[in-house]
């Protein structure tokens, strides 16, 4: 919101957002995602054998990772600096390269924060890793307001330096707690006896490599999306950036939470060789995700432009930016359901120690995404929304691959009836909004956007809240009534405390 208010969707902002992705391309490989997936079970295994050995392993890992990252960062910065000195970039790409070079040191702190967060989770300490990103955002917002009065190009340079400080602060807030935990392992000369790439650290190589394949595919997808968006439109990366923040909100609130909760019981069921129990938990997670994500998909489609206008549509964020961001949001929203389901399906393979299947599915999805982006942007010259749509299509393919593999393994889930009822209830709620728009607000901006027109959005904050608030109440009430009438129990149970059977519709 601060970025939108201060800078809108200018090409300078788009350059910063592309550079931010490039500078942090390795964060999901060496700090989060694949690293956490491999680190946590390995640490727990070592701790069950010898707590001191587990503590020593973590110190060795932190040292080894720091050395590796420093070398990589210096190498990448040297390469970018050499290319900039050679004047091989045009003006727009030179700006991206310069901002990437500036932000590269922040990668070190992002990755160290990732392994610190993993250790704290193992120790059931959740406050510090949860509060740390808040500190990161506060420094970013501070940088926005400090640089807002400068010309956009200079402002992005200043903001890049604030982002480095933000990454450092995010890591630093976890250090005291991590130090106290390591002290509890009673290590002799905690850091003096640290070894680079010890045997226990090298044992991470296999699970980390398999996890990296899938995560790398997703990261390459994200980076290439930004490149294609820049190709399609100078403001394209900014439009996609603002849109995906809204699309990922339900995934962060519910999809990831369900996936995190479902992995331990799935793993226990697999270890006990209890296939019926495994299927029960898997179906429960799928039902819960569908009951949440289908209505949220409908809500983002029918209420999305109102959300964009309310959250971003102020200051330098123009009416055209609201419309462009909404179209990108619709493109991403088309993939909300499969993205949530993949979050459930992938842990089911991890529970079986099968890292290969999710990795191959993610890699194939990356290929489809690249092919679609090339077709839609390079051949048909479509804009940023087509890139978001390509991401959604590739997400559906990813889900299909994993679901097909589960079926071949004998896990067939009965979800058709429940899904149909929830979808119909959501469609009725969306129809109610269209009717309400025409009766209460003199026309539907959603219909205008679908017709290729440019709606005129309300700029008054109070009127924006009134419009979105009334429509949201209509959507929720209509959805609830429709679910009750249709007996969509997976949906109605969310509105009550009554327990229900996993086999119910």
VOTIDO-36009 format. One record per residue (C-alpha): residue in one letter; x, y, z. Coordinates in steps of 0.02 Angstrom, whole numbers, plus 32768, in hexadecimal, padded with zeros to 4 digits. Example, Ala and Ser with C-alpha at 12.3 -4.5 7.8 and 13.67 -1.06 7.14 Angstrom:
A82677F1F8186S82AC7FCB8165
end
This chain:
X800080008000X808F80778028X80E480507F83X804280687F22X801C810D7F77X80CB81567F61X80FE81147EB7X806880C37E60X8097804E7DD2X812180B37D7FX81AA805B7D1DX822880857DA6X81C080247E25X81B17F947DAAX826F7F937D98X82857F897E56X820A7EF97E65X82607E987DD9X83097EB77E2BX82C67E807ED4X82947DD87E89X833B7DC27E33X839F7DEF7ECFX833B7D737F39X83307CEA7EB6X83947C737F26X83357C967FC8X82B97C077FB0X83477B907F87X83C77BB7800EX83637C0D8096X82AC7BDC808EX82427B58803AX82B97ACD8005X83377AF3808FX82B17AF08118X82647A5080D1X830D79F980DBX83517A4C8179X82C37A2F81F4X82B5796F81E9X8374795F81E4X838779CC8280X82FF796B82DCX835278C682AFX83FA790182F1X83AD79488390X835878A383B6X8404785283B0X846F78DA8402X8433798D8426X84E579CF8426X85027985837AX846379DA833BX849D7A828381X85497A6C8332X84F67A40828CX84957AE3828EX85317B4A82B2X858F7AF08226X84FD7B0E81B0X84F37BC881D9X85AE7BDB81BBX85AE7B74811BX85177BCF80D5X85627C7980FEX86047C4F80A3X85A77C0D800BX85347CA48001X85C07D248014X861F7CD57F84X85827CCC7F18X854F7D7F7F3FX85FC7DC47F17X86037D5F7E76X85577D9A7E3DX85797E4F7E6CX861E7E497E0DX85C77E027D75X853D7E847D77X85BB7F107D94X86217ED67CFFX85897ED17C8EX85557F7F7CC7X86047FC27CA4X85FC7F757BF6X855A7FD27BCEX85057F357B8BX845B7F657BD5X83DD7FE17B95X83A280667C0EX831180017C58X83747F617C70X840A7FC17CB3X839B80057D3DX83627F557D6AX84167F167D6AX844F7FA77DD9X83C57F8C7E58X83E77ED07E58X849F7EF17E7CX84727F657F0CX83FB7EE87F5EX84687E4C7F4CX84B37E587FFDX84047E478046X84007D938008X847A7D618091X84087D9F811CX836B7D5880CDX83B77CA980C5X84007CB08174X83567CE681B4X830A7C4E815EX83767BCF81BAX83617C2E825EX82A47C248248X82B37B698229X83137B4F82CBX82957BB7832DX82057B5082E4X825C7AB0831BX82677AFA83CAX81AE7B2C83C2X81DC7BE483CBX816C7C3F8350X81667CF58387X820F7D318347X82027CE58297X814F7D27828BX817B7DD782C6X82197DE5825CX81BE7E0181B5X815C7E8C8209X82017EE38230X82357EC8817AX81967F1B813BX81A67FAD81B3X82547FD68172X82157FC780BEX8184803E80E5X81FE80B5813AX826880B2809DX81CF80D98032X81A481758094X825981AC809FX8273819E7FE2X81C681D57FA6X81FB82897F88X828A825A7F13X827E82387E58X824581847E39X82ED81447DFCX834D818C7E90X82C381577F07X82D780A17ED2X839180A87EF4X837280EA7FA3X82E8806A7FBFX835F7FDD7F8CX83D3800E801CX8340800E8095X83137F5E8059X83C27F228089X83AB7F6D8136X82FE7F1D8140X83457E708118X83CE7E888199X834F7EBC821EX82E17E2681F5X83747DB18214X83B77E1082ABX83157E03830EX83267D44830EX83DD7D408342X83CB7D558400X834B7CC8840DX83B37C56839DX844E7C7A8404X83F47C4D84A6X83B47BAB8459X84617B79841EX84A87BA284C9X842D7B24850FX84827A9B84AAX851F7ABA8514X85967AC18482X864F7AD684A6X86927B728450X85F27B8683EEX863B7BE38359X86F67BC0836AX86DD7B068345X866B7B2682B0X86947ABF8216X86677AEB8165X86077A638109X861179E08192X85CD79308175X8524795C81C1X851779F78153X8544799480B7X84BC791580E0X843F799E80B5X847879998001X840279137FBFX835B794E800AX838E7A027FEAX83B779DF7F34X831179897F16X82B27A157F6BX83147A9A7F0DX82D97A567E65X82237A7C7E8AX82447B1F7EE5X82BC7B597E5EX82367B3D7DDCX81BF7BAD7E3CX82457C327E55X82767C307D9DX81BD7C3F7D74X81AD7CDA7DE1X82497D2A7D99X82167D077CE5X81677D4A7D07X81B87DEF7D36X82257DEC7C99X81907DC97C27X81297E4C7C82X81B17ECE7C64X81B47E997BADX80F77EAC7B9DX80EA7F517BFAX81647FC17C58X80E87FC47CE9X80BE7F0A7CDAX812B7ECA7D6AX80DC7F497DE1X802C7F177DAEX80547E5F7DCBX80AA7E857E70X80147EE27EB8X7F997E607E76X7FF27DC67EB9X7FF87E137F67X7F3A7E077F6EX7F327D5C7F1CX7FB07D137F95X7F567D538030X7EDA7CC1803BX7F687C488014X7FCF7C9080A2X7F3E7C94811DX7EF27BEA80F8X7F4C7B838073X7FF67B8280C8X7FA67B6B8173X7F487AD1813AX7FE27A8B80E3X804D7AA4817EX7FCB7A5281EEX7FAE79BD817CX806579888162X8086793C8211X7FED78C98213X800E7896815FX80C07868818DX808878078227X800877A781BFX808B7779813DX8107773F81C2X807E76D3820FX8055768F8161X7FA076C6817EX7F6176EC80CFX7EAB770A8103X7EE1778B8184X7F5477DD8105X7EC477EA808BX7E51782F8112X7EC778BC8141X7EED78E3808BX7E3478ED805EX7E12795980F6X7E9979D580C0X7E5679D8800EX7DA379F48047X7DD47A7F80BCX7E3A7AD58035X7DB17ACB7FB4X7D2F7B0C802FX7D9C7BA6804BX7DEB7BC47FA1X7D557BB17F2EX7CF37C3E7F85X7D917CA77F91X7DAE7C917ED7X7CFF7CD07EB6X7D167D607F30X7DBA7D987EE0X7D697D967E35X7CCB7DF57E63X7D127E667EEDX7DC57E717EB0X7DBE7F1C7E60X7D6E7F647EFCX7DFA7F1A7F66X7E7F7F607EF1X7E2E800D7EF1X7E1E800F7FAFX7ECD7FCF7FD6X7F35801E7F4BX7EC980A17EF4X7F0F813C7F49X7F9B81B97F2BX8000818E7E8FX7F9D80EE7E6CX7F3181237DD9X7E8780E57D9CX7EE0808A7D0EX7F5280357D8EX7EB97FF77DEDX7E707FAC7D4EX7F177F5F7D18X7F387F147DC4X7E887ECD7DCAX7EA07E747D23X7F437E297D64X7EEB7DF77E05X7E687D9A7DA0X7EF17D407D40X7F447D067DE1X7E9D7CDE7E35X7E797C5D7DAEX7F047BF67DFDX7ED97C0F7EB4X7E827B667EC5X7F0D7AFA7E78X7F937B5A7ED7X7F3A7B347F7BX7F227A7D7F4CX7FD97A6A7F1CX80047AA87FCBX7FA27A12800CX7FD879917F8CX809379B77F91X80A37991804DX804D78EA802EX80E178BB7FC0X815F7904803AX8111789880C2X813A78018057X81EC7843803CX81C1785C7F85X821279017F54X822278CF7E9DX816A78DA7E6CX8149798C7EABX81EF79C67E61X81C879807DB5X811879C67DB9X815A7A737DE5X81DF7A697D5DX81607A367CD8X80ED7AC47D12X817D7B3E7CFEX81927B047C49X80DA7B1F7C26X80E07BCC7C76X81757C007C0DX81247BBF7B6EX80807C197B92X80DA7CBC7BBDX813B7CB37B1CX809D7C937AB9X80307D157B0DX80B17DA07B1CX812D7D857A8EX80B37D467A0BX800A7D927A37X804F7E2E7A8FX7FD77E207B20X7FF77E7E7BC1X80217E567C75X7F797E017C9CX7FA37D777C1FX80407D507C85X7FD87D3B7D22X7F617CC97CC2X7FF37C607C83X802C7C487D38X7F7E7C097D65X7F797B907CD2X80207B477D07X7FDE7B367DBAX7F4C7ACF7D7AX7FC67A5F7D1EX802E7A4A7DBDX7F937A157E1DX7F5E799D7D93X800979477D93X8009792D7E50X7F5378F77E54X7F6F787A7DC8X800478307E23X7F9D781C7EC3X7F1477C37E62X7F95774B7E1AX7FCF77297ECCX7F1D76F87EF9X7EE377977F52X7E3D77C67F00X7DE278527F5BX7D2578717F57X7D1B792C7F3FX7CAD79467EA4X7C06795D7EFCX7C4B79D37F81X7CAC7A397F00X7C127A4C7E90X7BA67A8A7F20X7C277B087F5CX7C447B467EAAX7B897B5E7E8DX7B737BBB7F32X7C067C2C7F04X7BBE7C4E7E57X7B177C817EA5X7B727CF97F1BX7BD17D457E88X7B2D7D5C7E2AX7AE47DB67EC1X7B747E347EBAX7B537E567E01X7A9C7E797E29X7AC97EE57EBFX7B457F4A7E58X7AC07F757DD8X7A3D7FA07E5CX7AA77FF97EE0X7B3E803D7E81X7AFB80647DD2X7B5A7FDC7D77X7BDF7F577D8FX7C967F867D77X7CBB7ECB7D64X7C4B7EC27CCAX7C9C7F5F7C84X7D497F157C98X7D127E737C44X7CCF7EDC7BB3X7D787F317BA0X7D3E7FD77BE7X7D9A80417C68X7D2C80567D03X7D3480F57D68X7D5D80C27E1AX7D2881247EB3X7DBB81807F02X7D6581AC7FA6X7DA68137802EX7D008135808CX7C9D810D7FEEX7D1980847FC0X7D018033806BX7C438043805DX7C3F7FF57FAFX7CB37F647FD8X7C667F498084X7BB37F3D8045X7BE37ECC7FB5X7C497E5C8029X7BB67E4780A0X7B437E1C800DX7BC27D9C7FCEX7BD97D468077X7B1F7D4180A2X7AEE7D007FF6X7B7A7C7F7FFCX7B437C4180A8X7A8B7C348078X7AB57BDC7FD5X7B277B618030X7A9C7B3880ACX7A1B7B1E8023X7A927AB47FBBX7ACC7A548056X7B827A798031X7BBD7A3A80DAX7C767A5880BAX7C4A7B0F80A9X7BC37B21812FX7C317AD281B5X7CA67B6881A6X7C187BD481E9X7BF17B65827DX7C4A7B088309X7BF37A6482E0X7C6979D682B4X7C4979758215X7C7E78D381C7X7D0E78D5814BX7CA4786F80D4X7C1578EC80D1X7BEE7958803A
end
